[in-house]
Amino acid sequence: MNRFQKVPFILHGDFKLAESVAIVSYLAREYRDLIPDKWYPAESKAQARVDEYLAWQHVNTRQPCATYFFYKYIIPAMTKSPPDETELAKLESNLVTCLDQLEELWLSPELKYIAGDSISVADIFAASELEQTRLAAYDVTKDRPILKAWLERVREECNPVYSEAHAVLNRLVAKNSQSKL
């Protein structure tokens, strides 16, 4: 059904749509009366700030987090071989740059969340990318009090759903931690 042959994908009536950001934006507009405004604000400038992060995050948050996770966790799990340390160091450097930029460009001490004083889908997209690095035994909050405080706010604001959505990840992280002891 998806012309890209990938997920995520929705079929809404006869309308087909792929790509997570497009899906979230579409659903927020279609169901404006059911979805609290904080998630995807109706006000033009507030929505533009959310959209700005959503456009930026593909290359600047998603790519470094996913690439590091894939190279350090998925490939070794599939090949039963450790990753190349030189390549891993390069990918970790990219991840550190991502975290630096996230803190410097988006997590202003004056704002509680990425796009303002209220949580939005921008925070959910960012948090989900950062969370996956835990499986690769990388703590994105280590020595990063601003990032740590923001991530804790996101978790608290979204619980219990946040914990439910990350239940499998949390179990795998715990299992991996135990196997390394």
TORPA-563803 format. One line per 3 residues: their letters; for each residue z, y negated, x of N, C-alpha, C. Coordinates in Angstrom, 1 decimal. Example, Ala and Ser with C-alpha at 12.3 -4.5 7.8 and 13.67 -1.06 7.14 Angstrom:
2
AS) 7.8:5.7:13.2:7.8:4.5:12.3:7.8:3.3:13.2 | 7.1:2.2:12.8:7.1:1.1:13.7:7.9:0.0:12.9
This chain:
181
MNR) 0.0:1.2:0.8:0.0:0.0:0.0:0.0:-1.3:0.9 | 0.7:-1.2:2.0:0.7:-2.4:2.9:-0.5:-2.4:3.8 | -1.3:-3.5:3.7:-2.5:-3.5:4.6:-2.2:-3.4:6.0
FQK) -1.0:-3.7:6.5:-0.6:-3.6:7.9:-0.1:-2.2:8.2 | 0.1:-1.4:7.2:0.6:0.0:7.3:2.0:0.0:8.0 | 2.8:-0.9:7.6:4.2:-1.0:8.2:5.1:-1.5:7.1
VPF) 6.4:-1.4:7.4:7.4:-2.0:6.5:8.0:-3.2:7.2 | 8.6:-4.1:6.5:8.9:-4.1:5.1:7.6:-4.5:4.3 | 7.7:-4.2:3.0:6.7:-4.4:2.1:7.2:-4.4:0.7
ILH) 6.7:-5.3:-0.2:7.1:-5.2:-1.6:5.8:-5.3:-2.5 | 6.0:-4.7:-3.6:5.0:-4.8:-4.7:5.7:-5.4:-5.9 | 5.4:-6.6:-6.2:6.0:-7.3:-7.3:5.0:-7.5:-8.4
GDF) 5.0:-6.6:-9.4:3.9:-6.6:-10.4:2.7:-6.1:-9.7 | 1.6:-7.0:-9.7:0.4:-6.6:-8.9:0.3:-7.4:-7.6 | 1.4:-8.0:-7.2:1.3:-8.8:-6.0:1.9:-8.0:-4.8
KLA) 1.2:-7.9:-3.8:1.6:-7.1:-2.6:1.9:-8.1:-1.5 | 3.1:-7.9:-0.8:3.4:-8.8:0.3:4.2:-8.0:1.4 | 3.8:-8.4:2.6:4.5:-7.8:3.8:5.1:-8.9:4.6
ESV) 5.9:-8.4:5.6:6.6:-9.3:6.5:7.9:-9.9:5.9 | 9.0:-9.6:6.6:10.3:-9.9:6.1:10.5:-11.4:5.7 | 10.1:-12.3:6.6:10.3:-13.7:6.3:9.5:-14.1:5.1
AIV) 8.3:-13.7:5.0:7.5:-14.0:3.8:8.1:-13.4:2.5 | 8.6:-12.2:2.6:9.2:-11.6:1.5:10.5:-12.3:1.0 | 11.3:-12.6:2.0:12.5:-13.4:1.6:12.2:-14.7:1.0
SYL) 11.3:-15.5:1.6:10.9:-16.8:1.1:10.4:-16.7:-0.3 | 9.5:-15.7:-0.5:8.9:-15.5:-1.8:9.9:-15.2:-2.9 | 10.8:-14.2:-2.6:11.8:-13.8:-3.5:12.8:-14.9:-3.9
ARE) 13.1:-15.7:-2.8:14.0:-16.8:-3.1:13.4:-17.8:-4.0 | 12.1:-18.1:-3.9:11.4:-19.0:-4.8:11.3:-18.4:-6.2 | 10.9:-17.1:-6.3:10.7:-16.5:-7.6:12.0:-16.3:-8.4
YRD) 13.1:-16.1:-7.7:14.3:-15.9:-8.4:15.4:-16.9:-8.1 | 14.9:-18.2:-8.0:15.7:-19.3:-7.7:17.0:-19.4:-8.6 | 16.8:-19.0:-9.9:18.0:-19.0:-10.8:19.0:-17.9:-10.6
LIP) 18.6:-16.9:-9.8:19.5:-15.8:-9.6:20.1:-15.8:-8.2 | 19.5:-16.5:-7.2:19.9:-16.5:-5.8:20.6:-17.8:-5.5 | 21.9:-17.7:-5.0:22.5:-19.0:-4.7:21.7:-19.8:-3.7
DKW) 21.7:-21.1:-4.0:20.8:-22.0:-3.2:21.1:-22.0:-1.7 | 22.3:-21.7:-1.3:22.7:-21.7:0.1:21.8:-20.8:0.9 | 21.3:-19.7:0.3:20.5:-18.7:1.1:19.2:-19.2:1.5
YPA) 18.5:-19.9:0.6:17.2:-20.5:0.9:17.1:-21.8:0.1 | 17.6:-22.9:0.6:17.8:-24.1:-0.1:16.5:-24.6:-0.8 | 16.6:-25.2:-2.0:15.5:-25.8:-2.7:15.2:-27.1:-2.2
ESK) 16.2:-27.9:-1.7:15.9:-29.2:-1.2:15.0:-29.1:0.0 | 14.0:-29.9:0.1:12.9:-29.8:1.0:13.3:-29.8:2.5 | 14.2:-30.7:2.9:14.6:-30.8:4.3:15.5:-29.7:4.7
AQA) 16.4:-29.3:3.8:17.2:-28.1:4.1:16.4:-26.9:4.2 | 15.4:-26.7:3.3:14.6:-25.5:3.4:13.7:-25.6:4.7 | 13.3:-26.7:5.1:12.5:-26.8:6.3:13.3:-26.4:7.5
RVD) 14.6:-26.8:7.5:15.4:-26.4:8.6:15.6:-24.9:8.7 | 15.7:-24.2:7.6:15.8:-22.7:7.5:14.4:-22.2:8.0 | 13.3:-22.7:7.5:12.0:-22.2:7.8:11.7:-22.5:9.3
EYL) 12.3:-23.5:9.9:12.1:-23.8:11.3:12.7:-22.7:12.1 | 13.9:-22.3:11.8:14.5:-21.1:12.6:13.7:-19.9:12.3 | 13.3:-19.6:11.1:12.6:-18.4:10.8:11.3:-18.3:11.5
AWQ) 10.6:-19.4:11.7:9.4:-19.4:12.5:9.7:-19.2:14.0 | 10.7:-19.8:14.4:11.1:-19.8:15.9:11.6:-18.4:16.3 | 12.3:-17.7:15.4:13.0:-16.5:15.8:12.2:-15.3:16.1
HVN) 10.9:-15.3:15.6:10.1:-14.1:15.9:9.9:-13.9:17.4 | 9.6:-14.9:18.1:9.4:-14.7:19.5:10.7:-15.0:20.3 | 11.6:-15.8:19.8:12.7:-16.3:20.6:14.0:-15.5:20.4
TRQ) 14.1:-14.8:19.3:15.3:-14.0:19.0:14.9:-12.5:18.8 | 14.0:-12.3:17.9:13.6:-11.0:17.6:13.0:-10.2:18.8 | 12.1:-10.8:19.4:11.4:-10.1:20.5:12.3:-9.8:21.6
PCA) 13.1:-10.7:22.2:14.0:-10.3:23.3:15.1:-9.3:22.9 | 15.6:-9.4:21.7:16.6:-8.4:21.3:16.0:-7.1:21.0 | 15.0:-7.0:20.3:14.3:-5.7:20.0:13.8:-5.1:21.2
TYF) 13.2:-5.8:22.1:12.6:-5.2:23.3:13.7:-4.6:24.2 | 14.8:-5.4:24.4:15.9:-4.9:25.2:16.5:-3.6:24.5 | 16.7:-3.6:23.2:17.3:-2.5:22.5:16.3:-1.3:22.7
FYK) 15.0:-1.5:22.4:14.1:-0.4:22.5:14.0:0.2:23.9 | 14.0:-0.7:24.9:13.8:-0.2:26.3:15.1:0.5:26.8 | 16.3:0.0:26.4:17.5:0.5:26.9:18.0:1.7:26.1
YII) 17.8:1.7:24.8:18.3:2.7:23.9:17.3:3.7:23.4 | 16.3:3.3:22.8:15.3:4.2:22.1:14.5:5.0:23.1 | 13.9:4.4:24.1:13.1:5.1:25.1:13.9:6.2:25.8
PAM) 15.1:5.8:26.4:15.9:6.9:27.0:16.3:8.0:26.1 | 16.5:7.7:24.8:16.9:8.7:23.8:15.7:9.6:23.6 | 14.5:9.1:23.6:13.3:9.9:23.3:12.9:10.7:24.6
TKS) 13.0:10.1:25.7:12.5:10.7:27.0:13.5:11.5:27.8 | 14.8:11.2:27.4:15.9:11.8:28.2:15.9:11.4:29.6 | 15.3:10.2:29.9:15.3:9.6:31.2:15.9:8.2:31.2
PPD) 16.6:7.8:32.2:17.1:6.5:32.2:16.0:5.4:32.4 | 16.2:4.2:31.9:15.2:3.2:32.0:15.1:2.7:33.4 | 13.9:2.2:33.8:13.7:1.6:35.1:14.6:0.3:35.2
ETE) 15.4:0.3:36.2:16.4:-0.8:36.4:15.8:-2.1:36.6 | 14.7:-2.2:37.3:14.0:-3.5:37.5:13.5:-4.1:36.2 | 12.9:-3.2:35.4:12.4:-3.7:34.1:13.5:-4.0:33.2
LAK) 14.6:-3.2:33.2:15.7:-3.5:32.3:16.4:-4.8:32.7 | 16.5:-5.1:34.0:17.0:-6.4:34.4:16.2:-7.6:33.9 | 14.9:-7.4:33.9:14.0:-8.5:33.4:14.2:-8.7:31.9
LES) 14.3:-7.6:31.2:14.6:-7.7:29.8:15.9:-8.2:29.4 | 16.9:-7.9:30.3:18.3:-8.5:30.0:18.2:-10.0:30.3 | 17.5:-10.4:31.3:17.4:-11.8:31.6:16.7:-12.5:30.4
NLV) 15.7:-11.9:29.8:15.1:-12.5:28.6:16.1:-12.6:27.5 | 16.9:-11.6:27.3:18.0:-11.6:26.3:19.0:-12.7:26.5 | 19.4:-12.8:27.8:20.3:-13.9:28.1:19.7:-15.3:27.8
TCL) 18.5:-15.5:28.1:17.8:-16.7:27.8:17.8:-16.9:26.2 | 17.5:-15.9:25.5:17.6:-15.9:24.0:18.9:-16.4:23.6 | 20.0:-15.8:24.1:21.3:-16.2:23.7:21.7:-17.6:24.1
DQL) 21.3:-18.0:25.3:21.5:-19.4:25.7:20.8:-20.4:24.7 | 19.5:-20.1:24.4:18.8:-21.0:23.5:19.4:-21.0:22.1 | 19.8:-19.8:21.6:20.5:-19.7:20.3:21.7:-20.7:20.3
EEL) 22.5:-20.6:21.3:23.7:-21.4:21.4:23.3:-22.9:21.5 | 22.4:-23.2:22.4:22.1:-24.6:22.8:21.3:-25.3:21.7 | 20.3:-24.6:21.1:19.4:-25.2:20.1:19.8:-25.1:18.7
WLS) 20.6:-24.1:18.3:20.9:-23.8:16.9:22.3:-23.8:16.5 | 23.2:-23.4:17.4:24.6:-23.3:17.1:25.4:-24.5:17.6 | 25.1:-25.7:17.0:25.7:-26.9:17.3:27.2:-26.8:16.9
PEL) 28.1:-27.4:17.8:29.5:-27.4:17.4:29.8:-28.2:16.1 | 28.9:-29.1:15.7:29.1:-29.9:14.5:28.7:-29.1:13.2 | 27.9:-28.0:13.4:27.5:-27.2:12.3:28.1:-25.8:12.3
KYI) 28.4:-25.3:11.1:29.0:-24.0:11.0:27.9:-22.9:11.2 | 26.7:-23.2:10.7:25.6:-22.2:10.7:24.4:-22.7:11.3 | 23.4:-21.9:11.4:22.1:-22.2:12.1:21.4:-23.4:11.5
AGD) 21.4:-23.5:10.2:20.6:-24.5:9.5:21.5:-25.6:8.8 | 22.8:-25.6:9.1:23.7:-26.6:8.5:25.1:-26.0:8.3 | 25.7:-26.6:7.3:27.1:-26.3:7.0:27.3:-25.1:6.1
SIS) 26.2:-24.6:5.5:26.2:-23.4:4.7:25.4:-22.3:5.3 | 25.8:-21.1:5.1:25.1:-19.9:5.6:23.7:-19.8:4.8 | 22.8:-19.3:5.5:21.4:-19.1:4.9:20.8:-17.9:5.4
VAD) 19.6:-17.6:5.0:18.9:-16.4:5.5:18.6:-16.5:7.0 | 18.6:-17.7:7.5:18.4:-17.9:8.9:19.5:-17.2:9.7 | 20.7:-17.3:9.2:21.9:-16.7:9.9:21.8:-15.1:9.7
IFA) 21.3:-14.7:8.6:21.2:-13.2:8.4:20.1:-12.6:9.4 | 19.0:-13.3:9.5:17.9:-12.8:10.4:18.5:-12.8:11.8 | 19.1:-13.9:12.2:19.6:-14.0:13.6:20.7:-12.9:13.8
ASE) 21.6:-12.8:12.9:22.7:-11.8:13.1:22.2:-10.4:13.2 | 21.2:-10.0:12.4:20.7:-8.7:12.4:20.0:-8.3:13.7 | 19.3:-9.3:14.3:18.6:-9.1:15.6:19.7:-8.9:16.7
LEQ) 20.7:-9.7:16.6:21.8:-9.6:17.7:22.6:-8.3:17.5 | 22.8:-7.9:16.3:23.6:-6.6:16.1:23.0:-5.4:16.8 | 21.7:-5.3:16.7:21.1:-4.1:17.3:21.3:-3.9:18.8
TRL) 21.6:-4.9:19.5:21.9:-4.8:20.9:23.2:-4.0:21.2 | 24.1:-4.0:20.2:25.3:-3.2:20.4:25.0:-1.7:20.7 | 24.0:-1.2:20.1:23.6:0.2:20.4:23.2:0.4:21.8
AAY) 22.7:-0.6:22.4:22.3:-0.6:23.8:23.5:-1.0:24.7 | 24.7:-1.0:24.1:25.9:-1.3:24.9:25.9:-2.7:25.4 | 25.3:-3.6:24.7:25.3:-5.0:25.1:26.0:-5.9:24.1
DVT) 27.0:-6.6:24.6:27.9:-7.4:23.7:27.4:-8.9:23.8 | 26.7:-9.3:22.8:26.1:-10.7:22.9:27.1:-11.7:22.8 | 28.4:-11.4:22.4:29.4:-12.4:22.3:30.3:-12.5:23.5
KDR) 30.1:-11.6:24.5:30.9:-11.7:25.7:30.7:-13.0:26.4 | 31.8:-13.7:26.7:31.8:-15.0:27.4:31.0:-16.0:26.6 | 30.9:-15.9:25.3:30.1:-16.8:24.5:31.0:-17.1:23.2
PIL) 32.0:-18.0:23.4:32.8:-18.3:22.2:32.1:-19.0:21.1 | 31.1:-19.7:21.3:30.4:-20.4:20.2:29.6:-19.3:19.4 | 28.9:-18.5:20.1:28.2:-17.4:19.5:29.1:-16.4:18.7
KAW) 30.2:-16.1:19.4:31.2:-15.2:18.8:31.8:-15.8:17.5 | 32.2:-17.0:17.5:32.7:-17.7:16.3:31.7:-17.7:15.2 | 30.4:-18.0:15.5:29.4:-18.0:14.5:29.2:-16.7:13.9
LER) 29.1:-15.6:14.8:28.8:-14.3:14.3:30.0:-13.8:13.4 | 31.2:-14.1:13.8:32.4:-13.8:12.9:32.3:-14.5:11.6 | 31.9:-15.8:11.6:31.7:-16.5:10.3:30.7:-15.8:9.4
VRE) 29.6:-15.4:10.0:28.5:-14.7:9.2:29.0:-13.4:8.7 | 29.7:-12.6:9.5:30.3:-11.4:9.0:31.2:-11.6:7.8 | 32.1:-12.5:8.0:33.2:-12.8:7.0:32.5:-13.3:5.7
ECN) 31.6:-14.2:5.8:30.9:-14.8:4.7:30.1:-13.7:3.9 | 29.6:-12.8:4.6:28.8:-11.8:3.9:29.5:-10.5:3.6 | 30.7:-10.3:4.0:31.4:-9.1:3.7:31.8:-9.0:2.2
PVY) 31.8:-7.8:1.6:31.7:-6.5:2.2:30.3:-6.0:2.4 | 29.3:-6.7:2.0:27.9:-6.3:2.1:27.5:-6.2:3.5 | 27.9:-7.1:4.4:27.6:-7.0:5.8:28.0:-5.7:6.4
SEA) 29.3:-5.4:6.2:29.8:-4.1:6.7:29.1:-2.9:6.2 | 28.8:-2.9:4.9:28.0:-1.8:4.3:26.6:-1.7:4.9 | 26.0:-2.8:5.1:24.6:-2.8:5.7:24.6:-2.3:7.1
HAV) 25.7:-2.5:7.8:25.8:-2.2:9.2:26.6:-0.9:9.5 | 26.9:-0.2:8.4:27.8:1.0:8.5:27.2:2.1:9.4 | 25.9:2.4:9.3:25.3:3.4:10.2:25.3:2.9:11.7
LNR) 24.9:1.6:11.9:25.0:1.0:13.2:26.4:1.1:13.8 | 27.4:0.8:13.0:28.8:0.8:13.5:29.2:2.2:13.9 | 28.8:3.2:13.1:29.1:4.6:13.4:28.4:5.1:14.7
LVA) 27.1:4.7:14.8:26.4:5.1:16.1:27.0:4.4:17.3 | 27.4:3.1:17.2:28.0:2.4:18.3:29.3:3.1:18.7 | 30.1:3.4:17.7:31.4:4.1:17.9:31.2:5.5:18.6
KNS) 30.2:6.2:18.1:29.9:7.5:18.6:29.4:7.4:20.1 | 28.6:6.5:20.4:28.1:6.2:21.7:29.2:5.8:22.7 | 30.1:5.0:22.1:31.3:4.6:22.9:32.2:5.8:23.3
QSK) 32.4:6.7:22.3:33.2:7.9:22.6:32.5:8.8:23.6 | 31.2:8.9:23.5:30.5:9.9:24.4:30.5:9.4:25.8 | 30.7:8.1:26.0:30.7:7.5:27.4:32.1:7.6:28.0
L) 33.1:8.0:27.2:34.5:8.0:27.8:34.7:9.3:28.6
